[in-house]
Amino acid sequence: MTKTKVDVAKITYAALFTSIVVVLQYMGGFIKFGLFSVSLVLVPIVIGAALCGKLTGAWLGFVFSIMVFITGDAAFFLSLNVPGTIITVLVKGTVAGLLAGIVYELLERINRYLAVIAAAVVCPVVNTGIFLIGCRLFFFDAVKDWAALEGVSAGVYMIVFLVGFNFVFELLFNLVLAPVAVRLIDMKNPSKKEAK
């Protein structure tokens, strides 16, 4: 396959997954637990990063971040700290996509299933981890107040109330759909299928 064909294929996949991220993030606004929508978009970010590389993963994560603002999912935090919210949201999505792509690239030569599963774990872990770091850096006074109302420590509040169910759902959703991602990758490169 020539470089031009590869580039066209990657651009096409990137455009397709960008559209999927936009639609899923918009529709995800209807599935809310507490303050946040469940992020269904992490799966196409992982698949896009695997098919097209880490830079496409970063792009898809960035698009996810922009959609968080457009859908109003960041409105509550914007009311607390605008720069902190912008930094946290843009960094968490972009870095989650980038690192999912890097992990996939590192492990693909060993085993494609392992690579996709690892990327499917890395994406929500990084997304949630950077969100928690952002909460600690930019919103900790508010978090302490919310924790006091619940009678728990700020750390417990962040883990249980801010990310708890959402993180578990996102992680499991990614892991369940990881085999689908492998099938898509194998369909793209049938000559590279690994022996089962």
Kinemage of the C-alpha trace (Angstrom):
@kinemage 1
@onewidth
@group {chain A} dominant
@subgroup {mainchain}
@vectorlist {calphas} color= white
{ca met a 1} P 0.000 0.000 0.000
{ca thr a 2} L 1.408 3.369 -0.930
{ca lys a 3} L 1.905 6.191 1.528
{ca thr a 4} L -0.843 8.222 -0.184
{ca lys a 5} L -3.374 5.401 0.251
{ca val a 6} L -2.360 4.968 3.884
{ca asp a 7} L -2.723 8.701 4.525
{ca val a 8} L -6.152 8.805 2.848
{ca ala a 9} L -7.274 5.804 4.897
{ca lys a 10} L -6.054 7.405 8.134
{ca ile a 11} L -7.723 10.713 7.301
{ca thr a 12} L -10.964 8.881 6.516
{ca tyr a 13} L -10.844 6.905 9.779
{ca ala a 14} L -9.981 10.045 11.740
{ca ala a 15} L -12.938 11.908 10.210
{ca leu a 16} L -15.270 8.977 10.905
{ca phe a 17} L -14.178 8.666 14.525
{ca thr a 18} L -14.349 12.439 15.001
{ca ser a 19} L -17.993 12.293 13.948
{ca ile a 20} L -18.659 9.369 16.275
{ca val a 21} L -17.043 11.208 19.195
{ca val a 22} L -19.202 14.290 18.550
{ca val a 23} L -22.434 12.279 18.334
{ca leu a 24} L -21.690 10.046 21.318
{ca gln a 25} L -20.679 12.962 23.537
{ca tyr a 26} L -23.821 14.824 22.569
{ca met a 27} L -25.986 11.756 23.236
{ca gly a 28} L -24.026 10.934 26.383
{ca gly a 29} L -25.442 14.096 27.917
{ca phe a 30} L -28.668 12.142 28.382
{ca ile a 31} L -26.956 9.524 30.583
{ca lys a 32} L -26.061 11.340 33.787
{ca phe a 33} L -24.921 10.148 37.191
{ca gly a 34} L -24.612 13.038 39.607
{ca leu a 35} L -22.958 16.083 38.040
{ca phe a 36} L -21.460 14.273 35.056
{ca ser a 37} L -22.445 12.467 31.891
{ca val a 38} L -21.022 9.020 31.313
{ca ser a 39} L -18.288 9.224 28.660
{ca leu a 40} L -19.158 6.724 25.956
{ca val a 41} L -16.669 8.432 23.649
{ca leu a 42} L -13.611 6.776 25.122
{ca val a 43} L -14.195 3.664 22.993
{ca pro a 44} L -13.963 5.442 19.616
{ca ile a 45} L -10.963 7.354 20.950
{ca val a 46} L -9.203 4.050 21.704
{ca ile a 47} L -10.186 2.521 18.358
{ca gly a 48} L -9.142 5.645 16.462
{ca ala a 49} L -5.811 5.753 18.278
{ca ala a 50} L -5.226 2.074 17.468
{ca leu a 51} L -6.150 2.386 13.795
{ca cys a 52} L -4.551 5.753 13.070
{ca gly a 53} L -1.912 6.348 15.725
{ca lys a 54} L -1.319 8.385 18.829
{ca leu a 55} L -1.751 11.794 17.183
{ca thr a 56} L -5.226 10.829 16.001
{ca gly a 57} L -5.906 9.580 19.525
{ca ala a 58} L -4.857 12.983 20.868
{ca trp a 59} L -7.037 14.737 18.255
{ca leu a 60} L -10.071 12.608 19.173
{ca gly a 61} L -9.462 13.308 22.858
{ca phe a 62} L -9.271 17.029 22.081
{ca val a 63} L -12.576 16.852 20.160
{ca phe a 64} L -14.099 15.041 23.149
{ca ser a 65} L -12.873 17.881 25.387
{ca ile a 66} L -14.380 20.556 23.142
{ca met a 67} L -17.684 18.653 23.124
{ca val a 68} L -17.662 18.598 26.938
{ca phe a 69} L -17.840 22.396 26.790
{ca ile a 70} L -20.405 22.493 23.965
{ca thr a 71} L -22.760 20.045 25.703
{ca gly a 72} L -22.572 21.971 28.975
{ca asp a 73} L -20.995 19.121 30.942
{ca ala a 74} L -18.357 21.514 32.265
{ca ala a 75} L -20.801 24.310 33.167
{ca phe a 76} L -20.788 23.634 36.904
{ca phe a 77} L -17.002 23.666 37.139
{ca leu a 78} L -16.789 26.706 34.856
{ca ser a 79} L -18.851 28.554 37.462
{ca leu a 80} L -16.160 27.757 40.041
{ca asn a 81} L -12.947 28.385 38.082
{ca val a 82} L -12.904 29.121 34.355
{ca pro a 83} L -9.146 28.719 33.657
{ca gly a 84} L -8.926 25.614 35.874
{ca thr a 85} L -11.863 24.013 34.097
{ca ile a 86} L -10.512 24.780 30.625
{ca ile a 87} L -7.071 23.393 31.490
{ca thr a 88} L -8.435 20.280 33.179
{ca val a 89} L -10.948 19.401 30.470
{ca leu a 90} L -8.607 20.011 27.527
{ca val a 91} L -5.671 18.177 29.091
{ca lys a 92} L -7.580 15.138 30.345
{ca gly a 93} L -9.203 14.287 27.022
{ca thr a 94} L -6.203 15.035 24.833
{ca val a 95} L -3.675 13.204 27.007
{ca ala a 96} L -6.017 10.207 27.463
{ca gly a 97} L -6.225 9.796 23.677
{ca leu a 98} L -2.502 10.346 23.186
{ca leu a 99} L -1.458 7.836 25.861
{ca ala a 100} L -3.976 5.247 24.637
{ca gly a 101} L -2.306 5.496 21.219
{ca ile a 102} L 1.204 5.272 22.666
{ca val a 103} L 0.317 2.209 24.745
{ca tyr a 104} L -1.300 0.552 21.739
{ca glu a 105} L 1.765 1.217 19.564
{ca leu a 106} L 4.126 -0.149 22.216
{ca leu a 107} L 2.192 -3.392 22.712
{ca glu a 108} L 0.848 -4.076 19.205
{ca arg a 109} L 3.954 -6.005 18.110
{ca ile a 110} L 3.620 -8.322 21.105
{ca asn a 111} L -0.114 -8.978 20.852
{ca arg a 112} L -2.925 -6.953 19.309
{ca tyr a 113} L -5.486 -8.087 21.921
{ca leu a 114} L -3.180 -7.062 24.751
{ca ala a 115} L -2.510 -3.727 23.018
{ca val a 116} L -6.216 -2.889 22.645
{ca ile a 117} L -7.109 -3.993 26.174
{ca ala a 118} L -4.234 -1.983 27.644
{ca ala a 119} L -5.242 1.088 25.617
{ca ala a 120} L -8.871 0.558 26.691
{ca val a 121} L -7.732 0.626 30.327
{ca val a 122} L -5.289 3.520 29.943
{ca cys a 123} L -7.801 5.881 28.321
{ca pro a 124} L -10.372 6.045 31.184
{ca val a 125} L -7.666 5.808 33.871
{ca val a 126} L -5.800 8.818 32.440
{ca asn a 127} L -9.021 10.745 31.761
{ca thr a 128} L -10.219 10.207 35.343
{ca gly a 129} L -6.776 10.639 36.899
{ca ile a 130} L -6.225 14.030 35.282
{ca phe a 131} L -9.743 15.067 36.307
{ca leu a 132} L -8.865 14.216 39.920
{ca ile a 133} L -5.595 16.155 39.664
{ca gly a 134} L -7.554 19.104 38.281
{ca cys a 135} L -10.003 18.867 41.191
{ca arg a 136} L -7.094 18.924 43.632
{ca leu a 137} L -5.351 21.842 41.924
{ca phe a 138} L -8.284 24.063 40.981
{ca phe a 139} L -11.406 23.086 42.942
{ca phe a 140} L -10.165 21.711 46.252
{ca asp a 141} L -11.818 24.346 48.466
{ca ala a 142} L -15.191 23.544 46.896
{ca val a 143} L -14.488 19.803 47.146
{ca lys a 144} L -13.731 20.160 50.871
{ca asp a 145} L -17.048 21.973 51.376
{ca trp a 146} L -18.959 19.274 49.483
{ca ala a 147} L -17.152 16.548 51.428
{ca ala a 148} L -18.042 18.198 54.737
{ca leu a 149} L -21.728 18.137 53.762
{ca glu a 150} L -21.450 14.379 53.192
{ca gly a 151} L -19.374 13.820 56.344
{ca val a 152} L -16.377 12.362 54.506
{ca ser a 153} L -12.839 13.465 53.686
{ca ala a 154} L -12.143 15.407 50.502
{ca gly a 155} L -10.203 12.451 49.044
{ca val a 156} L -13.042 10.015 49.697
{ca tyr a 157} L -15.524 12.494 48.239
{ca met a 158} L -13.511 12.870 45.036
{ca ile a 159} L -13.149 9.111 44.559
{ca val a 160} L -16.661 8.030 45.580
{ca phe a 161} L -18.886 10.969 44.682
{ca leu a 162} L -17.104 12.684 41.786
{ca val a 163} L -15.722 9.741 39.811
{ca gly a 164} L -16.917 6.477 41.392
{ca phe a 165} L -19.651 4.991 39.222
{ca asn a 166} L -18.718 6.952 36.102
{ca phe a 167} L -15.167 5.604 36.130
{ca val a 168} L -16.255 2.004 36.706
{ca phe a 169} L -18.846 2.232 33.907
{ca glu a 170} L -16.387 3.825 31.472
{ca leu a 171} L -13.704 1.242 32.231
{ca leu a 172} L -16.068 -1.731 31.861
{ca phe a 173} L -17.648 -0.265 28.702
{ca asn a 174} L -14.182 0.079 27.174
{ca leu a 175} L -13.144 -3.430 28.171
{ca val a 176} L -16.329 -5.016 26.833
{ca leu a 177} L -15.924 -3.284 23.484
{ca ala a 178} L -12.155 -3.874 23.203
{ca pro a 179} L -12.639 -7.168 21.309
{ca val a 180} L -14.779 -5.282 18.777
{ca ala a 181} L -11.872 -2.898 18.300
{ca val a 182} L -9.531 -5.815 17.636
{ca arg a 183} L -11.931 -7.203 15.022
{ca leu a 184} L -12.017 -3.800 13.293
{ca ile a 185} L -8.237 -3.639 13.283
{ca asp a 186} L -7.993 -7.183 11.926
{ca met a 187} L -10.493 -6.333 9.176
{ca lys a 188} L -8.322 -3.342 8.258
{ca asn a 189} L -5.173 -5.515 8.148
{ca pro a 190} L -6.291 -9.103 7.417
{ca ser a 191} L -2.728 -10.121 6.533
{ca lys a 192} L -1.575 -9.143 10.009
{ca lys a 193} L -4.039 -11.280 11.945
{ca glu a 194} L -2.327 -13.023 14.768
{ca ala a 195} L -2.648 -16.717 15.356
{ca lys a 196} L -5.166 -17.418 18.064
